[in-house]
Amino acid sequence: MWGTGKPRREFLFVDDLADACVFLLENYSGEQHVNVGSGEEVTIAQFAALVADVVDYRGKLVFDPSRPDGVPRKLLDSSKLAAMGWRTRTPLRAGLKQTYSAFLSGDCRAQ
């Protein structure tokens, strides 16, 4: 994989995004934007290891530090949404498991 694996990223399960959109439609009429995020971040290395575990990959994860890492950190400020009472429901591992299971069963189709 490119880079060191140290940059941090935030992930959000698509069902949680849909839930947040409905929540905002029902509870928000302001003019300012509202960020939707999980508020949790993991390193790319942690994410790769988690994906490997979920898909039962037993090979070695290799990072190439001669390649760029990209932006060190990508985390949204979702405090406005959190203050309104909305929270994600799907932990990262559970979302990955659900997505992989749907892929294996053929329920994930490219649109």
C-alpha positions in Angstrom: 0.0 0.0 0.0 1.2 3.5 -0.7 2.7 5.5 2.2 3.4 4.7 5.8 -0.1 3.8 6.9 0.0 6.6 9.5 -2.5 9.1 8.1 -5.8 9.0 9.8 -9.2 8.7 8.2 -12.8 8.9 9.3 -15.3 6.3 7.9 -19.1 6.4 7.9 -21.4 3.5 7.1 -23.9 4.4 4.3 -26.9 3.5 6.4 -25.8 5.9 9.1 -25.4 8.7 6.4 -29.0 8.0 5.2 -30.2 8.1 8.8 -28.4 11.4 9.4 -30.0 12.9 6.3 -33.5 11.9 7.5 -32.7 13.2 11.0 -31.7 16.5 9.5 -34.7 16.8 7.2 -36.9 16.3 10.3 -34.9 18.4 12.8 -33.0 21.1 11.0 -34.0 24.1 8.9 -31.0 26.3 9.2 -29.0 27.8 6.4 -25.6 26.7 7.4 -24.2 23.4 6.3 -24.0 20.4 8.7 -21.2 17.9 8.5 -22.1 14.3 8.9 -19.3 12.1 10.2 -18.7 9.3 12.7 -16.3 11.4 14.8 -13.9 8.5 15.0 -10.7 8.1 13.0 -8.3 5.2 12.4 -5.0 5.1 10.7 -4.8 3.7 7.3 -2.8 0.8 8.7 -5.5 0.1 11.3 -8.1 0.2 8.6 -6.2 -2.1 6.3 -5.7 -4.6 9.2 -9.4 -4.4 10.0 -10.4 -5.1 6.3 -7.9 -8.0 6.2 -9.4 -9.5 9.3 -13.0 -9.1 8.1 -12.3 -10.7 4.7 -10.1 -13.4 6.3 -6.9 -12.3 4.5 -3.9 -13.9 6.0 -1.2 -12.4 3.9 1.2 -9.7 4.9 0.3 -6.0 4.7 3.1 -4.1 3.1 3.4 -0.3 3.1 5.6 1.6 0.7 7.0 4.7 2.4 8.6 5.8 -0.8 5.0 6.7 -2.0 3.2 9.7 -0.6 0.9 9.4 2.4 -1.5 12.1 1.3 -3.2 14.4 3.7 -2.2 13.4 7.3 -5.7 13.7 8.7 -9.3 13.8 7.4 -11.8 14.3 10.2 -15.0 16.3 9.9 -16.2 18.6 12.6 -19.6 16.9 13.2 -20.2 18.7 16.6 -23.3 20.6 15.3 -25.0 17.3 14.4 -23.9 15.7 17.7 -25.3 18.7 19.6 -28.7 18.0 18.0 -28.6 14.5 19.4 -27.6 12.4 16.4 -25.0 9.6 16.7 -23.8 6.9 14.4 -25.2 3.4 15.0 -22.8 1.2 13.1 -19.3 0.6 14.4 -16.6 0.4 11.6 -16.1 -3.4 12.0 -19.8 -4.1 11.8 -20.2 -1.9 8.7 -17.3 -3.6 7.0 -18.7 -7.1 7.9 -22.2 -6.1 6.6 -20.7 -4.7 3.4 -18.5 -7.8 2.8 -21.4 -10.1 3.5 -23.6 -8.3 1.0 -20.8 -8.4 -1.5 -20.4 -12.2 -1.1 -24.1 -12.8 -1.4 -24.3 -10.7 -4.6 -26.4 -8.0 -3.0 -23.8 -5.3 -3.9 -24.3 -4.4 -7.5 -22.6 -1.6 -9.4 -25.1 1.0 -10.4 
